[in-house]
Amino acid sequence: MSLEARVEKLESHFDSLDSAVRNLIKITGDTHQEILATRQEMRTRFAQQDRQLAGVKADVSALAEAMLAGFKRTDEKIDRLELLIRQRFPIS
């Protein structure tokens, strides 16, 4: 094979390799952008879920306080009823 043919063959291989590397760089860049976008979306979703969870915790806390207050009022009513019953029916 002549030197000129070898050079042309090497140039052809170089062009093919250069094209493949450029395609790989493009694919890598596109993939990197997709990863960055996905990461930002995940951060946004996690922040939204954190806010929702904080709201649920606040609601549960408020519900627990309301239930406790209701139990205390019920206990007070029962104590009053017990007192009234004892006053009406004294133990002999």
C-alpha positions as CSV (number, residue, x, y, z in Angstrom):
1,M,0.0,0.0,0.0
2,S,1.4,3.4,-0.9
3,L,2.1,6.1,1.6
4,E,-0.6,8.3,0.2
5,A,-3.2,5.5,0.5
6,R,-2.1,4.9,4.1
7,V,-2.4,8.6,4.9
8,E,-5.9,8.8,3.3
9,K,-6.9,5.7,5.3
10,L,-5.6,7.2,8.6
11,E,-7.4,10.5,7.8
12,S,-10.6,8.6,7.2
13,H,-10.2,6.8,10.5
14,F,-9.4,10.1,12.2
15,D,-12.6,11.7,10.7
16,S,-14.7,8.7,11.8
17,L,-13.2,8.8,15.3
18,D,-13.6,12.6,15.5
19,S,-17.2,12.3,14.5
20,A,-17.8,9.6,17.1
21,V,-16.1,11.6,19.8
22,R,-18.2,14.7,18.9
23,N,-21.4,12.7,19.1
24,L,-20.3,11.3,22.4
25,I,-19.6,14.8,23.7
26,K,-23.1,16.0,22.5
27,I,-24.8,13.0,24.1
28,T,-22.9,13.5,27.4
29,G,-23.8,17.2,27.4
30,D,-27.5,16.4,26.8
31,T,-27.5,13.8,29.5
32,H,-25.8,16.2,31.9
33,Q,-28.5,18.8,31.2
34,E,-31.2,16.3,31.7
35,I,-29.7,15.2,35.1
36,L,-29.5,18.8,36.2
37,A,-33.1,19.4,35.3
38,T,-34.2,16.2,37.0
39,R,-32.2,17.2,40.1
40,Q,-33.9,20.6,40.2
41,E,-37.3,19.1,39.8
42,M,-36.6,16.6,42.6
43,R,-35.5,19.5,44.9
44,T,-38.7,21.4,44.0
45,R,-40.8,18.3,44.7
46,F,-39.0,17.6,48.0
47,A,-39.5,21.2,49.1
48,Q,-43.2,20.9,48.3
49,Q,-43.6,17.7,50.2
50,D,-41.7,19.2,53.1
51,R,-44.2,22.1,53.2
52,Q,-47.2,19.6,52.9
53,L,-45.7,17.5,55.7
54,A,-45.3,20.5,57.9
55,G,-49.0,21.4,57.3
56,V,-50.1,17.9,58.2
57,K,-48.0,18.0,61.4
58,A,-49.5,21.3,62.3
59,D,-53.0,20.0,61.6
60,V,-52.4,16.8,63.7
61,S,-51.0,18.9,66.5
62,A,-54.1,21.2,66.4
63,L,-56.4,18.2,66.4
64,A,-54.6,16.7,69.4
65,E,-54.9,19.9,71.3
66,A,-58.6,20.2,70.5
67,M,-59.2,16.6,71.6
68,L,-57.3,17.2,74.8
69,A,-59.4,20.3,75.5
70,G,-62.6,18.3,74.7
71,F,-61.6,15.6,77.1
72,K,-60.9,18.1,79.8
73,R,-64.3,19.7,79.3
74,T,-66.0,16.3,79.4
75,D,-64.1,15.5,82.6
76,E,-65.3,18.8,84.1
77,K,-68.9,18.0,83.2
78,I,-68.7,14.5,84.6
79,D,-67.2,15.9,87.8
80,R,-70.1,18.4,88.0
81,L,-72.6,15.7,87.4
82,E,-71.0,13.5,90.0
83,L,-71.2,16.4,92.5
84,L,-74.9,17.0,91.7
85,I,-75.7,13.4,92.2
86,R,-73.9,13.2,95.5
87,Q,-75.7,16.4,96.7
88,R,-79.1,14.9,95.7
89,F,-78.5,11.5,97.1
90,P,-76.3,11.8,100.1
91,I,-74.8,8.6,101.4
92,S,-76.3,7.7,104.8
